Amino acid sequence: MNLQQFRFVRETIRRDFNLTEAARNLFTSQPGVSKAILEFEDELGVQIFERHGKRIKGLTKPGQAVAQVVDRIMREIDNLKKSNEALSADLKKSKEQKVEVDKKAKELSVRSKDKAEKNKA
């Protein structure tokens, strides 16, 4: 079970069960999406999609529950990415502020030394 399989399931549902469209939107091949979904179903021991021949027609009852969980997991991953981006931005801002503080401290130190030398003379 992996995130790629979750993406494939979610995108297949979003694209009205059209594997070709799902694959195109995910920049991958239709056979790859199909295979990953079948492997995911085998791993879960649950048929997620209703099929007519090779065509996917909809979600099974257990598939509806799986789809809800997959959607929730993917939302949490998106939230995690956003949190990480915000944290990275905060860290970058903190580093920039530290550089600015260090620069000011160095300027003050130089001024103090210059003033001390003038007072000696």
C-alpha positions in Angstrom: 0.0 0.0 0.0 1.4 3.4 -1.0 0.5 7.0 -1.6 0.7 6.5 -5.4 -2.1 3.9 -5.2 -4.2 6.4 -3.1 -3.6 9.0 -5.8 -4.7 6.7 -8.5 -7.9 5.7 -6.7 -8.8 9.3 -5.9 -8.1 10.5 -9.4 -10.0 7.6 -11.0 -13.0 8.6 -8.9 -12.6 12.3 -9.8 -12.4 11.5 -13.5 -15.7 9.5 -13.4 -13.9 6.2 -13.4 -12.1 6.9 -16.6 -8.6 5.4 -16.2 -7.2 7.0 -19.3 -8.2 10.5 -18.0 -6.9 9.7 -14.5 -3.6 8.5 -16.0 -3.3 11.5 -18.2 -3.9 13.9 -15.3 -1.3 12.1 -13.2 1.2 12.0 -16.0 1.5 8.3 -16.1 0.2 5.3 -18.2 -3.3 3.9 -18.1 -1.9 0.3 -17.7 0.2 1.5 -14.7 -2.9 3.0 -13.0 -5.0 -0.1 -13.7 -2.3 -2.4 -12.3 -1.7 -0.3 -9.2 -5.4 -0.2 -8.4 -5.7 -4.0 -8.9 -2.7 -4.5 -6.6 -4.2 -2.2 -4.0 -7.5 -4.1 -4.1 -5.6 -7.4 -3.7 -3.6 -6.1 -0.8 -6.8 -4.8 0.9 -8.8 -8.0 0.0 -11.6 -5.7 -1.1 -12.9 -4.9 -4.6 -13.1 -1.1 -4.6 -14.5 -0.6 -8.1 -17.5 -2.2 -9.9 -16.4 -3.5 -13.2 -18.1 -4.5 -16.4 -15.6 -6.4 -18.3 -12.4 -4.3 -18.2 -14.4 -1.1 -17.7 -14.8 0.5 -14.2 -18.4 1.6 -13.7 -18.5 2.8 -10.1 -17.6 2.1 -6.5 -18.7 -1.0 -4.6 -20.1 -0.5 -1.0 -16.7 -1.3 0.5 -15.1 0.9 -2.2 -17.1 3.8 -0.9 -15.6 3.4 2.5 -12.1 3.0 1.1 -12.6 6.1 -1.0 -13.6 8.1 2.0 -10.5 6.9 3.9 -8.2 7.6 0.9 -9.7 11.1 0.5 -9.1 11.8 4.2 -5.5 10.5 4.0 -4.8 12.6 1.0 -6.2 15.7 2.6 -4.0 15.1 5.7 -1.0 14.8 3.4 -1.9 18.1 1.7 -2.2 19.7 5.2 1.2 18.2 6.2 2.8 19.7 3.0 1.2 23.1 3.7 2.5 23.0 7.3 5.9 22.1 6.1 5.9 24.9 3.6 4.8 27.4 6.3 7.5 26.1 8.6 10.1 26.4 5.9 9.0 30.0 5.2 9.2 30.8 8.9 12.7 29.3 9.2 13.8 31.2 6.1 12.5 34.4 7.6 14.2 33.7 11.0 17.5 33.1 9.2 17.1 36.4 7.3 16.3 38.2 10.6 19.3 36.6 12.3 21.6 37.7 9.5 20.2 41.2 9.8 20.8 41.1 13.6 24.3 39.8 13.2 25.0 42.5 10.7 23.8 45.2 13.1 25.7 43.7 16.0 28.9 43.8 13.9 28.3 47.4 12.9 27.8 48.3 16.6 30.9 46.4 17.6 33.0 48.3 15.0 31.6 51.6 16.1 32.4 50.8 19.7 36.0 49.9 18.9 36.3 53.1 16.8 34.9 55.1 19.7 37.2 53.4 22.2 40.3 54.1 20.0 39.3 57.8 19.7 38.9 58.1 23.4 42.4 56.6 24.0 44.0 59.2 21.6 
